[in-house]
Amino acid sequence: MNSASPRNIATEGTRVTFHVEARDEHESIARGLHQRIVIRIESFAGRVAPKTKAYS
């Protein structure tokens, strides 16, 4: 059985950093860092709306 284990290692403002490790039934097969940004949906939607109208 394969599994992945994310662990939150840092939060700086809206940036969240995770350490992720993937394992198979015998050993660790991959590991690394992954970053995500938390957004305010209202602000994001307001910036995107004019662009989506331009492509309609």
C-alpha positions as CSV (number, residue, x, y, z in Angstrom):
1,M,0.0,0.0,0.0
2,N,1.3,3.5,-0.9
3,S,0.8,6.5,1.3
4,A,1.6,10.2,1.4
5,S,2.1,12.2,4.6
6,P,1.9,16.0,4.5
7,R,3.0,18.0,7.5
8,N,2.6,21.7,7.9
9,I,6.1,23.0,8.8
10,A,5.6,26.8,8.4
11,T,3.0,29.5,8.0
12,E,4.1,33.0,7.0
13,G,1.2,35.4,6.3
14,T,-0.8,33.7,3.6
15,R,2.0,31.3,2.6
16,V,1.8,27.7,4.0
17,T,4.7,25.3,3.6
18,F,4.3,21.5,3.9
19,H,6.8,18.7,4.0
20,V,5.5,15.7,2.1
21,E,6.8,12.2,2.1
22,A,5.5,9.3,-0.1
23,R,6.1,5.7,0.9
24,D,5.4,2.3,-0.6
25,E,5.1,-0.8,1.5
26,H,8.8,-1.0,2.0
27,E,10.4,2.4,2.1
28,S,10.3,6.2,1.4
29,I,10.1,6.7,-2.3
30,A,9.8,10.6,-2.5
31,R,9.9,13.6,-0.2
32,G,9.9,17.3,-0.7
33,L,8.4,20.7,0.1
34,H,5.1,22.1,-1.2
35,Q,3.9,25.7,-0.8
36,R,0.4,27.0,-1.1
37,I,-1.0,30.5,-0.8
38,V,-4.3,31.1,1.0
39,I,-6.4,33.6,-0.9
40,R,-9.5,35.7,-0.2
41,I,-12.0,34.4,-2.7
42,E,-13.9,37.8,-2.9
43,S,-10.7,39.7,-3.8
44,F,-9.6,37.0,-6.3
45,A,-13.0,36.9,-8.0
46,G,-13.0,40.6,-8.3
47,R,-9.7,40.6,-10.1
48,V,-10.6,37.7,-12.4
49,A,-14.1,38.9,-13.4
50,P,-12.9,41.5,-15.9
51,K,-10.5,39.0,-17.5
52,T,-13.2,36.3,-17.9
53,K,-15.5,38.9,-19.6
54,A,-12.8,39.7,-22.1
55,Y,-12.6,36.0,-23.2
56,S,-16.4,35.5,-23.5
